[in-house]
Amino acid sequence: MAKNENIVWHQASLSKQARRELNNHQSFVLWFTGLSGSGKSTMANAVASKLFELKARTYVLDGDNIRHGLNKDLGFSDDDRKENIRRIGEVSKLFVDSGQVVLTAFISPFQEDRDLVRELLEDGEFIEVFVKCPIEACEERDPKGLYVKARQGIIPEFTGISSPYEEPSNPEIVIETDKNSVEECVNQVIAYLQANELI
């Protein structure tokens, strides 16, 4: 779609830096990516709770929840998945601009799409968290019964079964939810944020 020359960007009266100073922490995206059942939503919410305890302003954007509203018009074709992630990238950027920590829990199966979100943000504002878990463990958990339906052919284009998942090539953080407890994984993320002086 061509850019409309009649639409201009209006500069906000409050800067991102001013909001960060008020909140007393940096603003950034923790982008949790992984297979269905790997623990993305669990981890995003657990980290958000810990950050809340530390007085950080946070918000979780969850893949399922977003598809109930903002992205309810999208399906699961490759093009729709790309648009799903593009929209979330733009929303995440707004949260970062507001001085908050946004935690996203999306399968986001394609490296190219995750890289496009990274490019929307400034250096250091996109932190890719690979929620690493073997598909066998994800399938055993299967909290929503989706793998069973995918194996039966009821759900077409299911990531990890009939649609590919591209593991991150160079994520900032890798958490292994089949080997470590939720608390251990949370501590790993928090340690990274503290080491990089983000909180």
N, C-alpha and C positions, 0 to 999 in steps of 0.2 A: 504494500500500500504506500503510495506517495505521501511525503510529508506535506501537511497543509501549511502554507506560508502565512496564513492568517492567525495561526495559533502561536503565541509567544510564551516563553517561560517567565513566571513571576518570581522574583527572588524573595524568600521569606525574610521577615524582619529579625527572626532569631536564628542564629547559626547552629549547625550541628555541634560545633565545639562548645557553644554556650550551654546547650542542653546536656552535653556530656559532663560539663563542669558542675551543673546543678545536680545531676544524678550521681556524681562522684565515681564514675566508671566509664570505660570506653563503650562504644556501641558497635555491634557486629552481628554476623549471622553464624550460628552453629547449624550447619546443614547435615542432618543425619540421613544417610543413604544406605540402603541395603534391601535384601529380599523381604518379601512379605513374611511376617513371623520372626524376623531377626531380632526385633526388640526396639525398633526406631521410636515408636510412640512412647513406650515405657521409659526408654533412656532420655528422650527429650523432656518428658514431664518430670522425671527424677532430677535431672540436672537443673531444670527450671526451679524446682522446689528448693534445691540447695542454694542456688543463686539468690532466690527470694530471701532465704535465711540470712544471706550475706548482704542484704539490703540492695540488691541489684534490681532494676526494673526490667522485667522479662515478659515475653509473650510467646506462646507455642502456636505454630501453624501446623495443623495435622492434616495429612492427605485426605483421609476420609471426611473429616469435618468440612474442609474446603469444598469438596465435591457436593456437599449439601446446599451450598450457597453460591459463592463466587464462580465456581467452575462446574455447576450442575449441568451446564449445556455441553460438556465435553464427554466423549466416550473414551475408549482405550486403544484406538488406532495409534500408530506411531506419530501421526501429525497432531492428534489430540493430546497425547502424552507430552509432546514438545510444547504445545500451547499451555498446558497445565503448568509446566515448570516455568515457562516464560512469565506467566502472570504472577506466580508465587515469587519469582525473582524480583519483579517490580514492586510487589507489596512488601517484600523483605527490605528492599532498599528504602522504602518510606519509613519503616520502623527504625532502621539504622539512622536515618536522617533525624528522627525524633529523639535520638539519644538512647534508645533501648537495645536490649539484647533480644534478638529473635531466634527462636529455636524451631527449625522446620523438620518435620518427619514425613518424608516422601520417598517412595522407592526410587524415583528419578533414575531410571535404568540406563540412560545414555550419557556417556562422558561429555559429549559435545554440548548437551543441554546444561549440564552442571557447570561446564566451563563458561558458557554464555552468561550464567548468573554471576559467576566470579567476576567477569568483565564489567558487569553493571556497577560493581562496588569498587571502592578504593583499596589499595594494597593493605592487607591485614584485616580487612573487614569480612572476608569470606573464609570460614573455617570449615573445611570438609571433614565430617566425621563418618568414617566407614564403619558401619555396624556389621562386623564380619561374623557370619554364622553359616555353617554348611547347610546346604539345602535339605539334607536329611534331617537335621535338627529342627529346621524351620517347619518342615512337613510334619514332623512328629508333634510339634507344638500345635500348629494349625489352629490358632485361637478362634478363627472365624469360619473354619471348615472350608476354606477356599481351595486348598490343595486337593481335597477330595473331589470337589466339583471340577477343578481343572483336569484332573486325571480322568474324570468321567466324560470330559469334553463339553461339560455344561458351560464352563467359562472359557471362551476362546481368548487367545492372545494374553495368556497369564504369564507374568514374568517368572523366569526360572524354569518353566515347563514348556510353554509353546511360544514364548517371546524372550529375547535375550536380556541378560543383565550384564552390563559392562562394569566390572569392578574399578574403583578409582585407581588411577595410575600413580598418583602422588598425594594422598590425603594428608592433611595436617595431623589427624588423630585416627588411630585404628583401635576399636574396642571389640573384644571377642566375647560375645555374650553367651557362648556355649561353654566357655572355660572360666569366666569370671562372674562374680555376683554383681547385681545391680549397683550395690554400694561401691564395690571395687572399680567398676566402670565409671561411676560418677566421680570418684576421687581422681581417676586418671584424667578426666576432662577438666576438672577444677584445677588440678596441678598444672596442666598445660596453660590455662588461662592466667593463672597466677605467675607462672614462669615468664610469660610474655607480657606481663603487666597490663592485662586487659581488664582485670577486676582488682 
